[in-house]
Amino acid sequence: MRPSRFVVLLWVTLIVVLLVVELAEITRTFTLPIQSAIGDPLAFVFALVFTTILALVGAIFIGIYISNRMLSASGFTPFEEEMLKMRKEVSDLKHSVDALAAASRGTDTTAPDRPKEAP
């Protein structure tokens, strides 16, 4: 699922506008009156509510993206497949070491509670 050109253009425009505002702040061509924003309770509450709304919208979009990724039928990425293989190898090595330790103590070497690994 690829985003449309309009969405990409919209995000690029938003990022460019934010960069221009940041550069204007750094060069002092445009400054926000911080003292008056903190001194005015209405402006302060408005800023807090606006920031909270943006944070919630961002969290919702991130949640939608993550759930879409988790529920997609695309399978695992090569990195995830490699991590699963490494996990299986580590689990096999752990069980081998446990069996060697049990054999050196003279106890039973079978492990009936060994979990089943993913393929």
C-alpha positions in Angstrom: 0.0 0.0 0.0 1.8 3.1 -1.3 0.7 6.6 -0.3 -0.6 8.8 -3.1 1.4 11.6 -4.5 -1.0 14.1 -2.9 -0.3 12.7 0.6 3.5 12.7 0.0 3.3 16.3 -1.3 1.3 17.4 1.7 3.8 15.9 4.1 6.8 17.4 2.3 5.1 20.8 2.3 4.4 20.6 6.0 8.0 19.6 6.8 9.3 22.5 4.6 7.0 25.0 6.4 8.2 23.8 9.8 11.8 24.0 8.7 11.3 27.6 7.4 9.7 28.6 10.8 12.6 26.9 12.7 15.2 28.8 10.5 13.3 32.0 11.1 13.4 31.4 14.9 17.1 30.7 14.8 17.9 33.8 12.7 15.6 35.9 14.9 13.6 37.1 11.9 10.5 35.7 13.5 10.2 35.1 17.3 7.4 33.9 19.4 6.7 36.0 22.5 7.2 33.2 25.1 6.7 35.5 28.1 3.2 36.6 26.9 2.2 33.0 26.0 3.0 31.8 29.5 1.6 35.0 31.1 -1.7 34.6 29.3 -3.6 31.6 30.8 -5.9 31.3 27.8 -3.0 31.1 25.4 -1.2 28.6 27.6 -4.3 26.3 27.9 -4.9 26.6 24.1 -1.3 25.6 23.4 -1.6 22.6 25.8 -4.9 21.4 24.3 -3.5 21.8 20.7 -0.3 19.9 21.6 -2.4 17.1 23.2 -4.7 16.8 20.2 -1.7 16.6 17.9 0.0 14.0 20.1 -3.2 11.9 20.2 -3.7 12.0 16.4 0.0 11.0 15.9 -0.4 8.1 18.4 -3.5 6.9 16.6 -1.7 7.0 13.2 1.3 5.2 14.6 -1.1 2.6 16.2 -2.9 2.1 12.9 0.4 1.7 11.1 1.8 -0.9 13.6 -1.5 -2.9 13.7 -1.6 -2.9 9.9 2.0 -4.2 9.8 1.2 -6.9 12.3 -1.9 -8.1 10.6 -0.6 -8.0 7.1 -0.1 -11.3 5.4 3.3 -10.3 3.9 5.2 -12.6 6.2 8.4 -11.8 8.0 11.2 -9.6 6.7 14.6 -11.1 6.1 15.9 -9.5 9.3 13.0 -11.0 11.3 13.6 -14.4 9.8 17.3 -14.3 10.7 16.4 -13.3 14.3 14.0 -16.2 14.5 16.7 -18.6 13.3 19.1 -17.2 15.8 16.5 -17.6 18.6 16.0 -21.2 17.6 19.8 -21.8 17.6 20.2 -20.2 21.0 17.4 -22.3 22.4 18.9 -25.5 20.9 22.3 -24.6 22.4 20.7 -23.9 25.8 19.0 -27.3 25.8 22.3 -28.9 24.8 24.1 -27.2 27.7 21.3 -28.2 30.1 21.6 -31.8 28.8 25.4 -31.8 29.3 25.0 -30.4 32.8 22.4 -33.0 33.7 24.6 -35.8 32.3 27.6 -34.6 34.3 25.5 -34.7 37.5 24.1 -38.1 36.5 20.5 -37.1 36.2 17.9 -37.7 33.5 18.8 -35.9 30.2 15.3 -35.8 28.7 13.4 -32.5 28.9 9.7 -33.2 28.8 8.8 -29.5 29.2 10.8 -28.4 26.2 8.7 -25.8 24.3 8.0 -26.2 20.6 9.9 -23.8 18.3 8.5 -21.9 15.4 9.7 -23.1 12.0 
